[in-house]
Amino acid sequence: MLVSKSKDTSSYRNSERRSLLRFLSLYIVLVGLLLVVLGVLHYKSQEELMFSNQRTQLLNYANKQYKAIKTFHNEQYPKNRVYPRNSHFRSAIYDLSGEKIFSLLKHKPLHFGKDIYRVKDSIQFLKILDDNYYLGAKYLFIEVNEDLTWKDNAIREIMLYGALTLAILALFGFFFVGIFLRPMRDSITLLDNFIKDTTHELNTPISAILANIEMMDRKEMGIKNEKKLARINIAAKTVSHLYQDLTYLTLNHKRKSNDEWIDLRKLIGDRVEYFSILAGSKKITFTLDLEDATLFIDAVKIARVVDNLISNAIKYNKRNGSISIILRAGYLMVEDTGIGIDAQKVNDIFERYTRFNSSEGGFGIGLNIVKSIINEYELKITVRSVLNKGTSIKVVF
């Protein structure tokens, strides 16, 4: 099957990304709350300023209207019954009991004890008159349409100042993120450098050990020595597999891929034979159900996928367990009867340096390599696991 590739551009591990997202989420929420509080306070202050300005203007209107009512009462009433009007405002008069005498207001007054307030789209002002009761009035209400210019200006200022504040806090946020993630990055860098240095030192001794094991004449050995040699071979192949992972992690994943048609059935058969001595040390048996299947992929990379799936199935299996490998034209499945994985931790198995059993060796990089190759070639991998019963990993291509 022909597959396409897409390089993973992310430079962070999942755990680092999750930590970053948690920090940024908390930071954004706190910054958002701060901006909302500041915005509300600014809006309220502008509203109070508007009421203060309106109070001064409406008090002047009320004094003018009161003089007009007084003049009308003393000089024209009752011959002239046309209530004094003004084009700049609307007014109304109420008696001592709160009963309406006359009104030009758009809205019925809401308060007889508050000097200024908003009623829908209008501002009303109350002036309590003296005891002369001109036209029988004790309460004079002045009403004007609310000028919403202050609100537009307040919203514009909130947006402007909010954007500037957000930009400044964002700069601080990036600074704090760097401080927050620095210990994790330093730890990862230290471990990566250690792996690179270790990789360079492993090549020669591993090659020498494996070459000498192959050259030994087993016919001249006793049974005890053959068992010792088998244990040495198992240890050497374990270290060799780790070395191949380290080499890929530090060197091969950066090289240009040399894709070709790979016979998966033959590859899996060869790799099972290679790992048979490791499986035999735990008395683990293989069950192979392989059909013909090919994949257009880099040979080194698909070998790393197969090797790590088989190696993990052996490593986390039980003694006298079994491994089932199924190959079809569209997928590869590796199942084991091992220790299994907690359902809540299944998604973490592909993270680099993640290990679920401290008694087993390795750096926790094998499945991370598998995942990176799967992502590069846009394949699909799924994991099903039951604690203490086993794990099944399926690669769909």
C-alpha positions as CSV (number, residue, x, y, z in Angstrom):
1,M,0.0,0.0,0.0
2,L,1.2,3.5,-0.9
3,V,1.2,6.0,1.9
4,S,1.9,9.7,2.0
5,K,4.1,11.5,4.5
6,S,3.7,14.7,6.6
7,K,6.4,15.8,9.0
8,D,5.4,16.5,12.5
9,T,6.4,20.1,13.2
10,S,5.7,20.1,16.9
11,S,8.8,20.5,19.0
12,Y,7.2,19.8,22.4
13,R,6.4,16.5,24.1
14,N,2.7,15.9,24.9
15,S,3.3,16.4,28.6
16,E,5.1,19.7,28.0
17,R,2.3,20.8,25.7
18,R,-0.4,19.9,28.3
19,S,1.5,21.7,31.0
20,L,1.7,24.7,28.7
21,L,-2.0,24.6,27.9
22,R,-2.9,24.3,31.6
23,F,-0.7,27.3,32.5
24,L,-2.0,29.4,29.5
25,S,-5.6,28.5,30.3
26,L,-5.3,29.6,33.9
27,Y,-3.4,32.7,32.8
28,I,-6.0,33.6,30.1
29,V,-8.8,33.1,32.6
30,L,-7.2,35.4,35.2
31,V,-6.3,38.0,32.6
32,G,-9.8,37.9,31.2
33,L,-11.3,38.3,34.7
34,L,-8.9,41.2,35.3
35,L,-9.9,42.9,32.0
36,V,-13.6,42.4,32.7
37,V,-13.3,43.9,36.2
38,L,-11.3,46.9,34.9
39,G,-13.8,47.3,32.0
40,V,-16.8,47.3,34.4
41,L,-15.1,49.8,36.7
42,H,-14.3,52.1,33.8
43,Y,-17.8,51.8,32.5
44,K,-19.3,52.6,35.9
45,S,-17.0,55.6,36.3
46,Q,-18.0,57.0,33.0
47,E,-21.6,56.4,33.8
48,E,-21.2,58.3,37.1
49,L,-19.5,61.1,35.3
50,M,-22.4,61.3,32.8
51,F,-24.9,61.5,35.7
52,S,-22.8,64.2,37.4
53,N,-22.8,66.3,34.2
54,Q,-26.5,65.7,33.6
55,R,-27.3,66.5,37.2
56,T,-25.8,70.0,36.8
57,Q,-27.6,70.6,33.5
58,L,-31.0,69.2,34.7
59,L,-30.8,71.3,37.9
60,N,-30.5,74.4,35.7
61,Y,-33.5,73.2,33.7
62,A,-35.4,72.6,36.9
63,N,-34.7,76.0,38.2
64,K,-35.8,77.6,34.9
65,Q,-39.0,75.6,34.9
66,Y,-39.8,76.4,38.5
67,K,-39.4,80.1,37.7
68,A,-41.7,79.7,34.7
69,I,-44.3,77.8,36.9
70,K,-44.1,80.5,39.6
71,T,-44.6,83.3,37.0
72,F,-47.4,81.4,35.4
73,H,-49.1,80.9,38.7
74,N,-48.8,84.5,39.8
75,E,-49.5,86.3,36.6
76,Q,-51.5,84.1,34.2
77,Y,-53.4,81.4,36.0
78,P,-56.3,80.7,35.9
79,K,-57.0,82.9,32.8
80,N,-54.3,81.1,30.9
81,R,-54.3,77.4,31.4
82,V,-51.5,76.5,29.0
83,Y,-48.7,74.8,31.0
84,P,-45.2,76.3,30.5
85,R,-43.1,74.3,28.0
86,N,-39.5,74.2,26.9
87,S,-38.0,72.7,23.8
88,H,-34.9,71.5,25.6
89,F,-36.7,69.2,28.1
90,R,-40.0,67.7,29.2
91,S,-41.5,68.3,32.6
92,A,-44.2,67.2,35.0
93,I,-45.6,68.4,38.4
94,Y,-47.0,66.2,41.2
95,D,-48.6,67.2,44.4
96,L,-47.6,66.3,47.9
97,S,-49.3,62.9,47.9
98,G,-47.6,62.0,44.6
99,E,-50.6,62.5,42.4
100,K,-50.0,63.8,38.9
101,I,-51.1,67.4,38.3
102,F,-49.7,67.7,34.8
103,S,-47.1,65.8,32.8
104,L,-45.3,66.0,29.5
105,L,-43.0,63.1,30.3
106,K,-42.5,60.1,28.0
107,H,-42.2,57.8,31.0
108,K,-43.9,57.7,34.4
109,P,-41.6,58.7,37.2
110,L,-40.1,55.9,39.2
111,H,-38.7,57.6,42.3
112,F,-39.8,60.4,44.5
113,G,-36.8,60.2,46.7
114,K,-33.9,60.0,44.2
115,D,-32.7,63.1,42.4
116,I,-31.5,61.6,39.1
117,Y,-31.9,58.2,37.4
118,R,-32.4,56.4,34.1
119,V,-35.8,55.4,32.7
120,K,-35.4,53.4,29.5
121,D,-34.0,55.8,27.0
122,S,-34.4,58.9,29.1
123,I,-32.9,60.6,32.2
124,Q,-35.2,62.0,34.8
125,F,-34.4,64.6,37.5
126,L,-36.4,65.3,40.6
127,K,-36.6,68.7,42.3
128,I,-38.5,69.0,45.5
129,L,-40.2,72.4,45.6
130,D,-40.7,74.7,48.5
131,D,-44.0,75.0,50.4
132,N,-45.5,77.7,48.3
133,Y,-47.2,74.9,46.2
134,Y,-47.4,76.9,43.0
135,L,-50.1,75.2,40.9
136,G,-50.4,72.8,43.8
137,A,-47.0,71.2,42.9
138,K,-44.6,69.7,45.4
139,Y,-42.5,67.6,43.0
140,L,-41.1,68.9,39.7
141,F,-39.7,66.3,37.3
142,I,-37.4,67.2,34.4
143,E,-36.8,64.6,31.6
144,V,-34.4,64.6,28.6
145,N,-33.4,61.9,26.1
146,E,-30.2,60.1,27.2
147,D,-27.2,61.1,25.1
148,L,-25.4,57.8,24.4
149,T,-22.2,59.4,23.2
150,W,-20.7,58.7,26.6
151,K,-21.4,55.0,26.3
152,D,-19.8,54.8,22.8
153,N,-16.7,56.6,24.1
154,A,-16.6,54.3,27.1
155,I,-16.8,51.2,25.0
156,R,-14.1,52.5,22.6
157,E,-11.8,53.3,25.5
158,I,-12.4,49.9,27.1
159,M,-11.5,48.2,23.8
160,L,-8.4,50.3,23.3
161,Y,-7.1,50.1,26.9
162,G,-8.1,46.5,27.1
163,A,-6.1,45.7,23.9
164,L,-3.0,47.5,25.3
165,T,-3.3,45.8,28.6
166,L,-3.8,42.4,26.9
167,A,-0.7,43.0,24.8
168,I,1.4,44.0,27.9
169,L,0.1,41.0,29.9
170,A,0.7,38.7,26.9
171,L,4.4,39.7,26.9
172,F,4.6,39.0,30.7
173,G,2.8,35.7,29.9
174,F,5.4,34.6,27.4
175,F,8.1,35.5,29.9
176,F,6.4,33.5,32.7
177,V,5.8,30.5,30.3
178,G,9.6,30.4,29.6
179,I,10.3,30.4,33.3
180,F,7.6,27.8,33.9
181,L,8.8,25.4,31.3
182,R,12.6,25.9,31.6
183,P,13.1,23.1,34.3
184,M,11.3,20.6,32.1
185,R,13.1,21.6,29.0
186,D,16.5,21.5,30.8
187,S,15.7,18.0,32.1
188,I,14.7,16.8,28.6
189,T,17.8,18.4,27.0
190,L,20.0,16.7,29.6
191,L,18.4,13.3,29.0
192,D,18.6,13.8,25.2
193,N,22.3,14.7,25.4
194,F,23.0,11.7,27.6
195,I,21.3,9.5,25.1
196,K,23.3,10.9,22.2
197,D,26.6,10.4,24.2
198,T,25.6,6.9,25.2
199,T,24.7,6.0,21.6
200,H,28.2,6.8,20.3
201,E,29.8,4.6,23.0
202,L,27.5,1.6,22.4
203,N,28.2,0.8,18.8
204,T,31.6,-0.9,19.0
205,P,31.1,-3.1,22.0
206,I,27.7,-4.3,20.9
207,S,28.9,-5.2,17.4
208,A,31.9,-7.0,18.9
209,I,29.7,-9.0,21.3
210,L,27.2,-10.1,18.6
211,A,30.0,-10.9,16.1
212,N,31.8,-13.1,18.6
213,I,28.6,-14.9,19.7
214,E,28.0,-15.9,16.1
215,M,31.5,-17.1,15.6
216,M,31.6,-19.4,18.6
217,D,31.5,-23.1,18.0
218,R,28.6,-24.4,20.1
219,K,29.6,-28.1,19.4
220,E,32.6,-27.8,21.6
221,M,30.6,-26.3,24.5
222,G,29.0,-28.1,27.3
223,I,25.3,-27.6,28.2
224,K,26.2,-25.1,31.0
225,N,28.3,-23.0,28.7
226,E,25.6,-23.1,26.0
227,K,23.1,-21.7,28.5
228,K,25.5,-19.0,29.5
229,L,26.1,-18.1,25.9
230,A,22.3,-18.0,25.3
231,R,22.0,-15.6,28.2
232,I,24.8,-13.4,26.8
233,N,23.1,-13.5,23.4
234,I,19.8,-12.4,25.0
235,A,21.4,-9.5,26.8
236,A,23.4,-8.5,23.7
237,K,20.3,-8.5,21.5
238,T,18.4,-6.5,24.2
239,V,21.1,-3.9,24.2
240,S,21.3,-4.0,20.4
241,H,17.6,-3.3,20.1
242,L,18.0,-0.3,22.5
243,Y,21.0,0.9,20.5
244,Q,19.0,0.8,17.3
245,D,16.3,2.9,18.9
246,L,18.8,5.4,20.2
247,T,20.5,5.6,16.9
248,Y,17.2,6.3,15.1
249,L,16.2,8.8,17.7
250,T,19.4,10.8,17.5
251,L,20.4,10.3,13.8
252,N,18.2,8.4,11.5
253,H,14.9,10.3,12.0
254,K,16.7,13.4,10.6
255,R,17.9,11.7,7.4
256,K,16.0,11.8,4.2
257,S,13.6,8.8,3.8
258,N,14.4,6.2,1.2
259,D,10.9,4.8,0.5
260,E,10.4,1.5,-1.3
261,W,7.9,-1.4,-1.4
262,I,8.4,-3.5,1.7
263,D,7.2,-7.1,1.9
264,L,5.7,-7.0,5.4
265,R,5.2,-10.7,5.7
266,K,8.9,-11.4,5.1
267,L,9.9,-8.6,7.4
268,I,7.7,-9.8,10.3
269,G,8.9,-13.3,9.9
270,D,12.6,-12.2,10.0
271,R,12.0,-10.0,13.1
272,V,10.1,-12.7,14.9
273,E,13.0,-15.1,14.3
274,Y,15.4,-12.4,15.6
275,F,13.4,-11.9,18.8
276,S,12.7,-15.6,19.3
277,I,15.6,-16.0,21.7
278,L,14.4,-13.1,23.8
279,A,10.8,-14.5,23.9
280,G,12.2,-18.0,24.7
281,S,13.9,-16.6,27.8
282,K,10.4,-15.9,29.2
283,K,8.9,-19.0,27.6
284,I,6.7,-16.8,25.4
285,T,5.3,-18.4,22.2
286,F,4.4,-16.6,18.9
287,T,1.2,-17.2,16.9
288,L,1.6,-15.9,13.4
289,D,-1.4,-15.3,11.0
290,L,0.3,-13.6,8.1
291,E,-1.1,-12.8,4.7
292,D,0.7,-11.1,1.9
293,A,0.9,-7.3,2.3
294,T,3.3,-4.6,1.0
295,L,3.8,-1.0,2.1
296,F,5.7,1.8,0.4
297,I,7.8,3.1,3.2
298,D,11.4,3.5,4.4
299,A,12.8,0.1,5.3
300,V,14.6,1.4,8.5
301,K,11.5,3.1,9.8
302,I,9.1,0.2,9.3
303,A,11.7,-2.1,10.9
304,R,11.7,0.2,13.9
305,V,7.9,0.0,14.1
306,V,7.8,-3.8,13.9
307,D,10.7,-4.3,16.3
308,N,9.3,-2.0,19.0
309,L,5.8,-3.6,18.8
310,I,7.3,-7.1,19.2
311,S,9.9,-6.0,21.8
312,N,7.2,-4.3,24.0
313,A,5.0,-7.4,23.6
314,I,7.8,-9.5,25.0
315,K,9.0,-7.0,27.6
316,Y,5.6,-6.5,29.3
317,N,4.4,-10.0,28.8
318,K,4.1,-12.7,31.5
319,R,6.1,-15.8,31.7
320,N,4.6,-18.6,29.6
321,G,2.6,-15.9,27.8
322,S,1.9,-15.6,24.1
323,I,2.1,-13.1,21.3
324,S,-0.3,-13.1,18.4
325,I,0.7,-11.3,15.2
326,I,-1.9,-10.8,12.5
327,L,-1.1,-9.3,9.1
328,R,-3.7,-8.4,6.5
329,A,-3.6,-6.2,3.4
330,G,-4.8,-3.2,5.4
331,Y,-3.5,-3.6,8.9
332,L,-1.0,-5.2,11.3
333,M,-2.0,-6.2,14.8
334,V,0.2,-7.4,17.7
335,E,-1.6,-8.8,20.7
336,D,0.0,-10.1,24.0
337,T,-1.1,-11.7,27.2
338,G,0.9,-9.3,29.3
339,I,0.4,-7.0,32.3
340,G,-1.9,-4.6,30.4
341,I,-2.2,-0.9,30.9
342,D,-4.6,1.1,33.0
343,A,-7.3,2.6,30.7
344,Q,-6.6,6.1,32.0
345,K,-2.9,5.8,31.0
346,V,-3.3,4.2,27.5
347,N,-3.0,7.6,25.7
348,D,0.3,8.2,27.5
349,I,2.2,5.2,26.2
350,F,3.5,7.1,23.1
351,E,5.1,9.8,25.2
352,R,8.9,9.8,25.2
353,Y,10.5,8.5,28.4
354,T,7.2,7.1,29.6
355,R,7.5,3.7,31.3
356,F,4.8,1.8,33.2
357,N,7.0,-0.9,34.8
358,S,10.2,0.2,36.6
359,S,11.4,-3.4,36.7
360,E,11.8,-3.5,32.9
361,G,14.7,-1.9,31.2
362,G,14.8,0.8,28.5
363,F,14.4,4.5,28.3
364,G,10.7,4.6,27.3
365,I,11.4,5.7,23.7
366,G,10.3,2.7,21.6
367,L,6.6,3.5,21.3
368,N,7.4,7.2,20.9
369,I,9.5,6.3,17.8
370,V,6.6,4.1,16.6
371,K,4.2,7.0,17.0
372,S,6.4,9.5,15.2
373,I,6.8,7.2,12.2
374,I,3.1,6.5,12.1
375,N,2.4,10.2,12.1
376,E,5.0,10.9,9.4
377,Y,3.4,8.4,7.0
378,E,-0.2,9.4,8.0
379,L,-1.0,5.9,9.2
380,K,-3.3,5.1,12.1
381,I,-2.5,3.3,15.3
382,T,-5.0,2.2,18.0
383,V,-4.4,0.6,21.4
384,R,-6.8,-1.6,23.4
385,S,-5.6,-2.8,26.8
386,V,-7.0,-4.5,29.9
387,L,-5.0,-4.4,33.1
388,N,-3.5,-7.8,33.9
389,K,-5.0,-9.4,30.8
390,G,-3.0,-8.0,27.9
391,T,-2.6,-5.3,25.2
392,S,-3.5,-5.2,21.5
393,I,-1.9,-2.6,19.2
394,K,-3.2,-2.2,15.6
395,V,-1.5,-0.3,12.8
396,V,-3.8,0.6,9.9
397,F,-2.2,1.5,6.6
